[in-house]
Amino acid sequence: MMQHITGIARNQMVFTSLEDSISEDNPVRFIDAFVENIDLKALGFELRTPKTEGRPSFNTQIFLKIYLYGYLNGLRSSRKLEKESIRNIELQWLLFGLTPNYHSISDFRKDNASGLKKLFKVFVSFLKDADLIAGETIAIDGTKSRAHNSKKANFNQKKLDRHLAYIEEKTQEYLDELARNDELEKSTTITHIQEKIERLKKNKLHYEVLEEKLKASGEPQISTTDEDSRALLVQGQVVEVSYNIQAAVDAQYNLVVATHTINRNDRNALSA
């Protein structure tokens, strides 16, 4: 009877290296070479200077490598990148076995947004020099990305007017009911109605503040959680609070050569 294929005993010692684990044509080698040959300071990255006391900090290159690896492999979460740096042999090779925590990874992205944008332009120039971008035919399209802002937390003047009108209507109803109960001297009911009126007053103040912000912004709508997001048509008549991500792709090898994020629909997007 044929036996099953057997693996290596888990307690068997194996002599190998990270270098032996990564093939010569593995994309992580390109990430490594690309980052090692970039002047991060010239691009505006915040460089971590060596400390004379305390625990040493990570080199900025380490964070850029892990960021690019995540981008290449669809890993957008800092927590996932931290986890992958522990178990993923490619990241172990790329990061020399270092495992930055997710806070540090997240801070790098937030602190170096401008540098990352400039890096993208440098990379596009590199692709053009390598004849990977023809620059003859460019396709442009947009896709909607939902924001961290519910539709309930997005307001335009019409919506605010509707809320304020509702509050006025309900307040008047409660005042009328309060007057009737005053005559009947129902103290418990009166207290309950007064509490409702106070809640309506607070809600009215909230919407009036939003109305002032809307007028001051000069925008047709505002969002209270993700402030730059807007209610956009995503498909047919479906509206979601979103961003509109525009991408330009070169026809030769379908490589992205430019991106831009806006908070309005596709009409006039090319002029944004």
Beta strands, then each sheet from edge to edge (+ up, - down):
strand 1: 138-146
strand 2: 154-156
strand 3: 221-223
strand 4: 230-235
strand 5: 238-250
strand 6: 255-262
sheet 1: 1+ 5- 4+
sheet 2: 1+ 5- 6+
sheet 3: 2+ 3-
end
